[in-house]
Amino acid sequence: MKTHRCEYLLLRCMDFRLEPALEAWLRPYLGRADVISIAGSCKLLAETPDSWPALFIWDNLRLAYEQHGVRKVILTQHQDCGAYGGAGAFGSVEAEKLKLLGDLRQVKEILGRRFPDVQVSGYWLEPAGAEWELETISF
């Protein structure tokens, strides 16, 4: 039985460089959001959905859904993610973004099958000088 109500769940990478941008952006959601922070979270769910790290994430998503009533999931991906081998693992910034956003979209599709009544939004983070900028992803 649900005893708590939580509107959002943020699935993000653990990368410390994202903290300032995500902290400022998340401020309005505080007290209304669960957060799962694990290296390459979307990569794990898209590429190895049955691995133990992915199962750990799915179990946390299920708990947020069942116990906290989460019905809005926010997915994030970011440039230069170490779980993908960093920016150097790709031939270009465009190729990197294409791959990571492809995984983000795949996770959205999987979430839709597992939790049909959940709304999913996505964000891309990339460095802009010393800061990180968030870009809304259209699905």
C-alpha positions, 0 to 999 in steps of 0.5 A: 500500500502506498503511504507516500506520494512522489510525482517525479523520478529522475534517472541520471548519470552519477557524473559529479560534473553535472551536479551544479546544472542538475541541482539548479534545475531540480530545485523546483522538484525537490520534495516531489522527486525520487532520484536514481543516480548510476553511471551510464543509467540509460546505456545499461537499460538500453544495451543490457536490460537484463544485466544485474545493474539494469535489474537494480535500476528496473527494481528501483523504478518499480518501487518508485512506481508502486510505493511512491506513485511516480508517474513522470520519469525524467531521463538524462544523457550527457556528453562525455559520459565515461560509461560510453568511453567518453567523448573520445570513443566517438568520431564526432560530437554529433555521432556521440549525441546520436548514439546517446540520444538513441539509447535515451529514446530506446529507454523511453520505449521500454519504460512505456511498455513496462509502465504504460501510464508513465509520462517520460521526458528527456534531457541532453546535457552538454558543456557550455564553457565551465557550465552545463546546458540542458536541452529538452529532447522531443520524443 
